[in-house]
Amino acid sequence: MKRQIYTEDHEAFRAVVRTFLDKEVLPHYERWEQDGIVSREVWLAAGRQGLLGLAVAEEYGGGGNTDYRYSAVVAEEFGRAYAAGFAIGLHNDMIGPYLTSLATEEQKRRWLPGFCSGETVTAIAMTEPGAGSDLQAIRTSAEDRGDHWVLNGSKTFISNGINADLVIVVARTIAEGGAHGLSLLVVERGMEGFERGRNLDKIGQKSQDTAELFFHDVRVPKGNLLGRLDGAFLHLMTNLAQERITIAVAAVAGAERVLEMTTRYVKEREAFGRPLAELQHVRFEMAEMATECAVTRAFLDRCILDHANGELDAVHASMAKWWATELQKRVADRCLQLHGGYGYMTEQPISRAFTDGRVQTIYGGTTEIMKEIIGRSLLA
């Protein structure tokens, strides 16, 4: 089925992204998986190629392009390659909007050039040992000391946690303010009292450095408040739609890629003297997955266009996120089964697809939270 949402310019950009993956990412990926972290050089390479800060104004070193479809192309190609260890989507599409929409002119000039060049790797620190999706449970606090804040607390499961030079920290600035007593403070590498814990050992996405972060009386300048004081809840809710649609884009691309590799496998692999593809059960399995991917793709393409036009709401972003990521999980599981014992071997691409994709239904808002958002909108 021909897709109508991309122009020739988008497809030309896709070729650039694929070349970048083939040259700068995939040849090094196994080493990064073993190291548990990607090299800093790949961030600089992405900056030189113009893949960072696509939506950042040119005066700060960015691409100056607010058409989300370019970001969707990046998400699709990295999703197909199962190269989530290099968290370019987190940097561009999840953290970038906070800096472009909330930062003051002084902050933009201080942070955005490095953001676009790859010299400044970013992270956002929301999750705590006792607080995930429930913002009211956040305990990391910032005390107003006149010309600075004193930040104390800890965060966990922070993507880019080891490499990050700039971390947007969700902190409590009103002790009894619940979810509405939070602010965004930017902590920079080298600030006294800012410490990184271990690089967490995950079942998948091994090359994505995911860390614990600790803040012990960190002096954060007042000039590092991002957005409105006590306004983090609104800022987070505003930007989560793009985070979720980006995850969904990568999820569908990943599912389609797994289906492609499994189609080839069942044509070549023989059982009982004939290719697996000649078994009716296998054909039915493939038919079901192909249909599910096609239907999901149609809905997601509509969401991509809506978001590019500024029309995607939180409810449809939640629909796309939970459905696409659950599809990815389901397709990876069924395709691994069709690979039999070979699918359980780590050297097989299907095994990485199975383990790397599993977290998609968790981060960016769990499937259960997505359903809650949708349900509330229907029954409010």
Secondary structure, DSSP 4 states (H G I P E B T S, - for coil): ----S--HHHHHHHHHHHHHIIIIIGGGHHHHHHHTS--HHHHHHHHHHT-S-TTS-GGGTS-----HHHHHHHHHHHHHHT-TTS-HHIIIIIIHHHHHHH--HHHHHHHHHHHHHTSS-EEEE--BTTBSS-GGG---EEEE-SSEEEEEEEEEEEETTTT-SEEEEEEESSTT-GGGSEEEEEEETT-TTEEEEEE---SS-TTS-EEEEEEEEEEEEGGGEESSTT-HHHHHHHHHHHHHHHHHHHHHHHHHHHHHHHHHHHHH-EETTEEGGGSHHHHHHHHHHHHHHHHHHHHHHHHHHHHHTT---HHHHHHHHHHHHHHHHHHHHHHHHHHGGGGGSTTSHHHHHHHHGGGGGTTTS-HHHHHHHHHHHHH-
